């Protein structure tokens, strides 16, 4: 049963990430916006879910498998972020590569915090 929950959550997360990529591809940019947006949204959701668990509002550990391991794991992507940064570096797009690393880390840290704060203020 646990494998199925991770599988379903991961599949849904991956589809959401794919749809964000399609939506943002309409406006081609050198900067990898789709990955940054997906990772930021995933961090907000991850933070909110962690806060729900901390408050005792989600007690069933299967929700962690479905939502955190599955959905957020499928929705966010460190490997794509790393590859896109590598491509920027090999194309000598140093400013974009640096901006990608710095903005991804800072924005995602803030988004995780934001998700937690949203739930804590409910």
C-alpha positions in Angstrom: 0.0 0.0 0.0 2.8 2.4 0.9 4.4 2.0 -2.6 1.1 2.8 -4.2 0.7 6.0 -2.3 4.2 7.2 -3.2 3.6 6.1 -6.8 0.3 8.0 -7.1 1.6 11.1 -5.4 4.8 11.1 -7.5 2.8 10.7 -10.7 0.5 13.6 -9.9 3.5 15.7 -8.9 5.3 14.9 -12.1 2.3 15.8 -14.2 1.9 19.1 -12.4 5.6 19.9 -13.0 5.2 19.0 -16.7 2.2 21.3 -17.0 4.1 24.2 -15.5 6.8 23.6 -18.0 4.4 23.6 -20.9 2.7 26.8 -19.5 6.0 28.6 -19.1 7.5 27.4 -22.4 5.2 29.8 -24.3 7.7 32.5 -23.3 11.1 31.1 -24.0 13.8 32.4 -21.7 17.4 31.4 -21.1 16.7 31.3 -17.4 15.1 28.0 -16.3 11.9 29.5 -14.9 9.8 26.3 -15.0 12.1 24.5 -12.6 12.3 27.4 -10.2 8.6 27.8 -10.1 7.9 24.1 -9.6 10.5 23.9 -6.9 9.2 27.0 -5.1 5.6 25.9 -5.2 6.7 22.4 -4.0 8.6 24.0 -1.1 5.5 26.1 -0.1 3.4 22.9 -0.1 6.1 20.9 1.7 6.3 23.5 4.4 2.5 23.7 4.8 2.3 19.9 5.1 5.1 19.7 7.6 3.3 22.4 9.7 0.1 20.5 9.5 1.9 17.4 10.9 3.5 19.5 13.6 0.2 20.9 14.7 -1.3 17.4 14.8 -3.8 18.1 12.1 -2.5 15.3 9.8 -1.9 12.2 11.9 -2.0 9.4 9.4 1.7 8.8 8.3 0.4 7.6 4.9 -0.2 11.3 4.1 3.5 11.9 4.4 4.1 9.2 1.8 1.5 10.5 -0.5 2.1 14.2 -0.2 5.7 14.7 0.9 7.6 11.7 -0.6 5.3 11.2 -3.5 3.7 14.5 -4.7 6.5 16.9 -3.6 9.2 14.5 -4.7 7.6 14.3 -8.1 6.8 17.9 -8.4 10.2 19.3 -7.4 13.4 18.3 -9.1 17.0 18.8 -8.0 18.4 16.8 -10.9 16.8 19.2 -13.5 18.0 22.2 -11.6 21.5 20.8 -11.5 21.5 20.0 -15.3 20.1 23.4 -16.2 22.8 25.1 -14.2 25.4 22.9 -15.8 24.1 23.8 -19.3 24.3 27.5 -18.4 27.9 27.0 -17.2 28.9 25.1 -20.3 27.4 27.9 -22.4 29.4 30.4 -20.4 26.1 32.0 -19.2 27.8 32.7 -15.8 25.4 35.3 -14.6 22.4 33.2 -15.3 24.0 30.1 -13.7 24.9 32.1 -10.6 21.4 33.6 -10.5 19.8 30.2 -10.9 21.8 28.7 -7.9 21.3 31.7 -5.6 17.7 32.4 -6.4 16.7 28.7 -6.2 18.2 28.2 -2.8 17.0 31.5 -1.3 13.5 31.4 -2.9 13.0 27.8 -1.9 14.1 28.4 1.7 11.7 31.3 1.9 8.9 29.3 0.3 9.3 26.5 2.8 9.1 29.0 5.6 6.1 30.7 4.0 4.2 27.4 3.7 4.9 26.7 7.4 3.8 30.3 8.4 0.6 30.1 6.4 -0.5 26.9 8.3 0.7 28.2 11.6 -1.5 31.3 11.3 -4.7 29.3 10.5 
